[in-house]
Amino acid sequence: MRPAEIQENGDILAFEVAGQRYGVLLAQVVEVLRGVTVAKLLKAPPAIEGIVNLRGTIVPVLDIRTRFGLPRKDVEPADRMIVVRAGRRHAILRVDRTVSIIAVGVDIFDKGKAASSRSGHIKGTMKLPDGLLVVYDLDTFLSVIDAEMFDWASAEAKA
């Protein structure tokens, strides 16, 4: 993907998890909520922390800490929940805090870092005055396996 294509997608929402900064395309963010209680599901796959009833719609909460190789943490009122959309699916990423919205510029976005990533879920990195920001590609981050987990969570919640 050329930097010009990145710019067309818009800005980045930066967030923190365990003191590390990450980001997602703002165009894929539906809304940001305060931390709320997550309903746990029995026998849920490890990548699903639970579900939240968001105005009548059951939305799975992804355990982003597990995805990043970090220890789990209970929900705190200061946490933020980022409701995201990838394709037709919605999910919630529970993060420690949202940091800022960053305008994407060709001079700060580096797609090359994404190509060298072993995870395959990185759109690129952004060089900021105070460090790097890893920008995740939600379309690949929510992989086929995740799609199966979404379906499982939805079926369990309706049962």
Kinemage of the C-alpha trace (Angstrom):
@kinemage 1
@onewidth
@group {chain A} dominant
@subgroup {mainchain}
@vectorlist {calphas} color= white
{ca met a 1} P 0.000 0.000 0.000
{ca arg a 2} L 1.424 3.401 -0.952
{ca pro a 3} L 1.389 6.215 1.627
{ca ala a 4} L -1.115 8.129 -0.530
{ca glu a 5} L -3.559 5.244 -0.095
{ca ile a 6} L -3.041 5.385 3.659
{ca gln a 7} L -3.873 9.096 3.653
{ca glu a 8} L -7.160 8.456 1.868
{ca asn a 9} L -8.207 6.244 4.775
{ca gly a 10} L -7.929 9.149 7.187
{ca asp a 11} L -6.478 9.660 10.606
{ca ile a 12} L -5.317 7.246 13.299
{ca leu a 13} L -6.800 6.815 16.786
{ca ala a 14} L -3.868 6.208 19.129
{ca phe a 15} L -4.397 4.208 22.329
{ca glu a 16} L -2.344 2.655 25.124
{ca val a 17} L -2.235 -0.849 26.496
{ca ala a 18} L 0.235 -1.547 29.332
{ca gly a 19} L 2.146 1.651 28.598
{ca gln a 20} L 2.638 0.859 24.891
{ca arg a 21} L 1.026 2.934 22.142
{ca tyr a 22} L -0.907 1.416 19.281
{ca gly a 23} L -3.345 2.754 16.730
{ca val a 24} L -6.202 1.891 14.385
{ca leu a 25} L -7.661 3.755 11.444
{ca leu a 26} L -10.147 6.302 12.712
{ca ala a 27} L -12.444 5.374 9.811
{ca gln a 28} L -12.927 1.957 11.465
{ca val a 29} L -13.772 3.403 14.887
{ca val a 30} L -17.485 3.592 15.615
{ca glu a 31} L -17.202 5.149 19.075
{ca val a 32} L -15.180 5.192 22.282
{ca leu a 33} L -16.863 4.273 25.562
{ca arg a 34} L -15.860 4.247 29.212
{ca gly a 35} L -15.003 0.873 30.660
{ca val a 36} L -18.070 -1.184 31.530
{ca thr a 37} L -18.535 -4.621 32.972
{ca val a 38} L -17.900 -7.364 30.461
{ca ala a 39} L -20.170 -10.399 30.679
{ca lys a 40} L -17.944 -13.467 30.722
{ca leu a 41} L -18.864 -16.442 28.565
{ca leu a 42} L -18.318 -20.007 29.707
{ca lys a 43} L -15.882 -21.871 27.478
{ca ala a 44} L -15.134 -18.740 25.468
{ca pro a 45} L -12.122 -18.889 23.176
{ca pro a 46} L -9.084 -17.161 24.709
{ca ala a 47} L -9.253 -14.213 22.304
{ca ile a 48} L -12.751 -13.249 23.499
{ca glu a 49} L -12.882 -11.546 26.871
{ca gly a 50} L -16.684 -11.590 26.887
{ca ile a 51} L -19.592 -9.586 25.537
{ca val a 52} L -21.232 -6.217 26.093
{ca asn a 53} L -24.839 -5.305 25.368
{ca leu a 54} L -24.397 -2.120 23.354
{ca arg a 55} L -27.834 -0.517 23.039
{ca gly a 56} L -29.490 -3.871 22.363
{ca thr a 57} L -26.723 -5.341 20.203
{ca ile a 58} L -24.414 -8.016 21.618
{ca val a 59} L -20.828 -7.079 20.755
{ca pro a 60} L -17.826 -9.281 21.557
{ca val a 61} L -14.974 -7.772 23.542
{ca leu a 62} L -11.626 -8.951 22.238
{ca asp a 63} L -8.923 -9.676 24.766
{ca ile a 64} L -6.397 -7.366 23.169
{ca arg a 65} L -3.925 -7.976 25.988
{ca thr a 66} L -3.725 -11.660 25.084
{ca arg a 67} L -3.252 -10.687 21.417
{ca phe a 68} L -0.317 -8.480 22.450
{ca gly a 69} L 1.161 -11.147 24.758
{ca leu a 70} L 0.327 -9.229 27.934
{ca pro a 71} L -1.222 -10.486 31.190
{ca arg a 72} L -4.969 -10.072 31.635
{ca lys a 73} L -6.370 -7.239 33.724
{ca asp a 74} L -9.797 -6.624 35.235
{ca val a 75} L -11.932 -3.847 33.789
{ca glu a 76} L -11.429 -0.527 35.534
{ca pro a 77} L -13.699 2.531 35.248
{ca ala a 78} L -10.814 4.499 33.694
{ca asp a 79} L -10.447 1.942 30.855
{ca arg a 80} L -11.760 2.806 27.419
{ca met a 81} L -13.615 0.537 25.041
{ca ile a 82} L -13.112 1.243 21.364
{ca val a 83} L -16.016 -0.015 19.266
{ca val a 84} L -14.530 -0.875 15.885
{ca arg a 85} L -15.880 -2.070 12.564
{ca ala a 86} L -14.012 -4.343 10.168
{ca gly a 87} L -16.174 -5.251 7.222
{ca arg a 88} L -19.621 -6.135 8.561
{ca arg a 89} L -18.372 -7.155 11.985
{ca his a 90} L -18.228 -5.004 15.097
{ca ala a 91} L -15.994 -5.654 18.079
{ca ile a 92} L -14.793 -3.873 21.149
{ca leu a 93} L -11.137 -3.387 21.979
{ca arg a 94} L -10.661 -2.706 25.689
{ca val a 95} L -7.666 -0.435 26.160
{ca asp a 96} L -6.129 1.408 29.081
{ca arg a 97} L -6.730 4.798 27.506
{ca thr a 98} L -7.113 6.586 24.221
{ca val a 99} L -4.304 9.013 23.572
{ca ser a 100} L -5.100 11.176 20.561
{ca ile a 101} L -6.170 11.384 16.961
{ca ile a 102} L -3.160 11.678 14.702
{ca ala a 103} L -3.255 13.069 11.187
{ca val a 104} L -1.487 10.676 8.843
{ca gly a 105} L 1.272 12.183 6.749
{ca val a 106} L 3.440 10.551 4.137
{ca asp a 107} L 6.527 11.677 6.026
{ca ile a 108} L 5.640 9.820 9.238
{ca phe a 109} L 3.955 6.627 8.026
{ca asp a 110} L 6.278 3.696 7.319
{ca lys a 111} L 4.692 0.768 5.520
{ca gly a 112} L 8.075 -0.989 5.432
{ca lys a 113} L 7.814 -1.877 9.103
{ca ala a 114} L 4.564 -3.703 8.359
{ca ala a 115} L 6.170 -5.841 5.686
{ca ser a 116} L 8.767 -7.081 8.156
{ca ser a 117} L 6.215 -7.855 10.869
{ca arg a 118} L 5.750 -11.483 11.818
{ca ser a 119} L 2.217 -10.873 13.056
{ca gly a 120} L 0.766 -9.873 9.682
{ca his a 121} L -1.691 -7.593 11.502
{ca ile a 122} L 0.282 -4.381 11.179
{ca lys a 123} L -0.603 -1.708 8.635
{ca gly a 124} L 2.583 0.208 9.427
{ca thr a 125} L 4.333 2.341 11.978
{ca met a 126} L 4.312 6.056 12.539
{ca lys a 127} L 7.394 7.971 13.611
{ca leu a 128} L 6.303 10.507 16.193
{ca pro a 129} L 8.434 13.007 18.119
{ca asp a 130} L 8.178 10.881 21.281
{ca gly a 131} L 8.505 7.398 19.743
{ca leu a 132} L 6.873 4.896 17.424
{ca leu a 133} L 3.199 4.086 17.064
{ca val a 134} L 2.256 0.653 15.712
{ca val a 135} L -0.872 0.918 13.531
{ca tyr a 136} L -2.948 -2.251 13.350
{ca asp a 137} L -4.860 -3.401 10.297
{ca leu a 138} L -8.220 -4.445 11.740
{ca asp a 139} L -9.210 -6.321 8.597
{ca thr a 140} L -6.368 -8.807 9.120
{ca phe a 141} L -6.274 -8.428 12.907
{ca leu a 142} L -9.797 -9.862 12.984
{ca ser a 143} L -8.806 -12.936 11.000
{ca val a 144} L -10.839 -15.930 9.858
{ca ile a 145} L -10.269 -17.568 13.234
{ca asp a 146} L -11.618 -14.454 14.919
{ca ala a 147} L -14.668 -14.576 12.636
{ca glu a 148} L -15.395 -18.073 13.903
{ca met a 149} L -15.014 -16.830 17.472
{ca phe a 150} L -17.431 -13.958 16.773
{ca asp a 151} L -19.978 -16.432 15.447
{ca trp a 152} L -19.433 -18.704 18.456
{ca ala a 153} L -19.808 -15.795 20.912
{ca ser a 154} L -22.982 -14.559 19.227
{ca ala a 155} L -24.519 -18.054 19.230
{ca glu a 156} L -23.591 -18.558 22.901
{ca ala a 157} L -25.051 -15.198 23.896
{ca lys a 158} L -28.373 -15.991 22.215
{ca ala a 159} L -28.578 -19.458 23.822
